[in-house]
Amino acid sequence: MTSPSEAAPTGSEPTTLEPVKAEGGDGQGTADHIGKSPGQLMWQRFKRDRAGVISAYVVSFFVLIAICAPLISKLYGKSPYTLYNSATGKPELFDALGYPVKPNGGISSEFWFGLEPILGRDVFTLLIYSIRTSLAIAIAVTILTVLIGVLLGVAAGFTGGRTDTLIGRFTDLMLAFPSQLFFVAFMPVITTIFVAPEDATPTWLRVAVLIGILAALGWMRMARIVRGVALAMREREFVEAAKVSGASNWRIIRKEMLPNLVTPILVQGTFELPLVVTSAAGLSFLGVGLVNPTPDWGLMFSRAADVSETVPTFMFFPGIAMVIFVVAFNLLGDSVRDAFDPKAAR
């Protein structure tokens, strides 16, 4: 019979246990996931989604265009505020009615996307500055809606009782407002409060009012989602343990609940931003948002609608750019949601 001492290794090197790889349904070992955080696993799932990766590159391209618009304009040698049909520009490129003489809206090697009818601005620089304006407004509105929605949603879900009832009814009341009609009706009213009727409204005030109105009527979806998650989370064991340990409500919200709310907040935020872009463009198209000479996507659509019969190509570039951006951002939102919650994709 072999003794335990004889069965043990006699060398000086210690014995190590090799991890056993359990084969999963996809043929890959689960040992690769040992020690990885949820964020790393989410990133791995996202990288496998080809549509999500391509959408991320497209959205990053638009953001880069918006950030580098002044540099691109300088290298291109043109400004979105230059009127080329004036005496200081190139009036020979326009006819007596203000339309480009060359075909396809004046597209040439000098003006890559052509010239704007009537006003006579360069369409390429006008488009990249419009993307810059729209994205800046959309990011500001999205940040405000997230902050307001998370604040009210957590307050309602965590506190419960009368607070939950009051916030819930107020949210339902705000959702009952027809948003687009509310925008159209209140945008002129709010601007006239700060500016006399005979004075022109400053651009910064229009932007501030536009951001304020869009944020004031856009936080409800975020609040309802956060409230639902907070209601379910306040009954979880880790929250109950924190209450028993004597932690304050603020500490429980900050340390226990908010880290677990990152997923719904991020997913909903990716869906909100393209909605804000289209809403802001719609307001400018209706004449209650930004006005000329400020570059804006909605103003380009408004101008294109006026000249579509004579210069149909003027609608092409801003239209295709907005379609690509909105579709890419929506696909990115789907991919982010599936990466955070892989069960949702089944």
Secondary structure, 3 states (H helix, E strand, C coil): CCCHHHHCCCCCCCCCCCCCCCECCCCCEHHHHCCCCHHHHHHHHHHHCHHHHHHHHHHHHHHHHHHCHHHHHHHHCCCCCCCCCCCCCCHHHECCCCCECCHHHHCCCCCCCCECCCCCCEHHHHHHHHHHHHHHHHHHHHHHHHHHHHHHHHHHHHHCHHHHHHHHHHHHHHHCCCHHHHHHHHHHHHHHHHCCCCCCCCHHHHHHHHHHHHHHCCCHHHHHHHHHHHHHHCCCHHHHHHHHCCCCHHHHHHHHHHHHHHHHHHHHHHHHHHHHHHHHHHHHHHCCCCCCCCCCHHHHHHHHHHHCCCCHHHHHHHHHHHHHHHHHHHHHHHHHHHHHCHHHHC
